[in-house]
């Protein structure tokens, strides 16, 4: 295989590792967001705090 193909494979492996790491910390991250904004926030505020934009 050529260098370009190997580079793409390495990038995909790195992306998979990052995705697994994110999946493992996501529940904790969401709990921290909930604690920081409190129970009285609207869905819009929660989504913005979580970095999620509505379509």
Phi and psi in degrees as GROMACS dihedral restraints (atoms count N, CA, C in turn):
[ dihedral_restraints ]
;  ai    aj    ak    al  type     phi  dphi    fc
    3     4     5     6     1   -86.5    20    10
    4     5     6     7     1   170.9    20    10
    6     7     8     9     1   -62.1    20    10
    7     8     9    10     1   -36.8    20    10
    9    10    11    12     1   -63.7    20    10
   10    11    12    13     1   -44.5    20    10
   12    13    14    15     1   -62.6    20    10
   13    14    15    16     1   -42.6    20    10
   15    16    17    18     1   -63.3    20    10
   16    17    18    19     1   -40.0    20    10
   18    19    20    21     1   -62.3    20    10
   19    20    21    22     1   -43.0    20    10
   21    22    23    24     1   -63.4    20    10
   22    23    24    25     1   -42.3    20    10
   24    25    26    27     1   -62.2    20    10
   25    26    27    28     1   -41.3    20    10
   27    28    29    30     1   -65.2    20    10
   28    29    30    31     1   -40.4    20    10
   30    31    32    33     1   -63.3    20    10
   31    32    33    34     1   -41.0    20    10
   33    34    35    36     1   -65.0    20    10
   34    35    36    37     1   -39.3    20    10
   36    37    38    39     1   -62.6    20    10
   37    38    39    40     1   -44.2    20    10
   39    40    41    42     1   -62.5    20    10
   40    41    42    43     1   -41.8    20    10
   42    43    44    45     1   -63.2    20    10
   43    44    45    46     1   -42.3    20    10
   45    46    47    48     1   -61.9    20    10
   46    47    48    49     1   -40.9    20    10
   48    49    50    51     1   -63.9    20    10
   49    50    51    52     1   -43.3    20    10
   51    52    53    54     1   -63.8    20    10
   52    53    54    55     1   -39.1    20    10
   54    55    56    57     1   -64.1    20    10
   55    56    57    58     1   -42.6    20    10
   57    58    59    60     1   -63.7    20    10
   58    59    60    61     1   -41.7    20    10
   60    61    62    63     1   -62.9    20    10
   61    62    63    64     1   -46.4    20    10
   63    64    65    66     1   -60.7    20    10
   64    65    66    67     1   -43.7    20    10
   66    67    68    69     1   -61.0    20    10
   67    68    69    70     1   -33.3    20    10
   69    70    71    72     1   -76.1    20    10
   70    71    72    73     1   -29.3    20    10
   72    73    74    75     1   -99.6    20    10
   73    74    75    76     1    -9.2    20    10
   75    76    77    78     1   -57.7    20    10
   76    77    78    79     1   -45.0    20    10
   78    79    80    81     1   -59.2    20    10
   79    80    81    82     1   -40.8    20    10
   81    82    83    84     1   -64.4    20    10
   82    83    84    85     1   -43.1    20    10
   84    85    86    87     1   -60.0    20    10
   85    86    87    88     1   -44.0    20    10
   87    88    89    90     1   -66.5    20    10
   88    89    90    91     1   -38.3    20    10
   90    91    92    93     1   -62.1    20    10
   91    92    93    94     1   -41.1    20    10
   93    94    95    96     1   -64.7    20    10
   94    95    96    97     1   -38.4    20    10
   96    97    98    99     1   -63.1    20    10
   97    98    99   100     1   -45.9    20    10
   99   100   101   102     1   -60.9    20    10
  100   101   102   103     1   -42.0    20    10
  102   103   104   105     1   -66.6    20    10
  103   104   105   106     1   -35.7    20    10
  105   106   107   108     1   -77.3    20    10
  106   107   108   109     1   -27.4    20    10
  108   109   110   111     1  -103.6    20    10
  109   110   111   112     1   -11.4    20    10
  111   112   113   114     1    80.8    20    10
  112   113   114   115     1   171.1    20    10
  114   115   116   117     1   -80.0    20    10
  115   116   117   118     1   -12.1    20    10
  117   118   119   120     1   -97.4    20    10
  118   119   120   121     1    12.8    20    10
  120   121   122   123     1   -84.9    20    10
  121   122   123   124     1   156.1    20    10
  123   124   125   126     1   -80.0    20    10
  124   125   126   127     1   166.2    20    10
  126   127   128   129     1   -58.6    20    10
  127   128   129   130     1   -38.8    20    10
  129   130   131   132     1   -62.7    20    10
  130   131   132   133     1   -43.8    20    10
  132   133   134   135     1   -64.1    20    10
  133   134   135   136     1   -42.7    20    10
  135   136   137   138     1   -61.5    20    10
  136   137   138   139     1   -46.9    20    10
  138   139   140   141     1   -62.9    20    10
  139   140   141   142     1   -40.2    20    10
  141   142   143   144     1   -64.4    20    10
  142   143   144   145     1   -41.9    20    10
  144   145   146   147     1   -64.8    20    10
  145   146   147   148     1   -32.2    20    10
  147   148   149   150     1   -81.6    20    10
  148   149   150   151     1    -4.6    20    10
  150   151   152   153     1    78.8    20    10
  151   152   153   154     1    22.0    20    10
  153   154   155   156     1  -107.3    20    10
  154   155   156   157     1   128.1    20    10
  156   157   158   159     1  -103.6    20    10
  157   158   159   160     1   137.5    20    10
  159   160   161   162     1   -74.8    20    10
  160   161   162   163     1   148.9    20    10
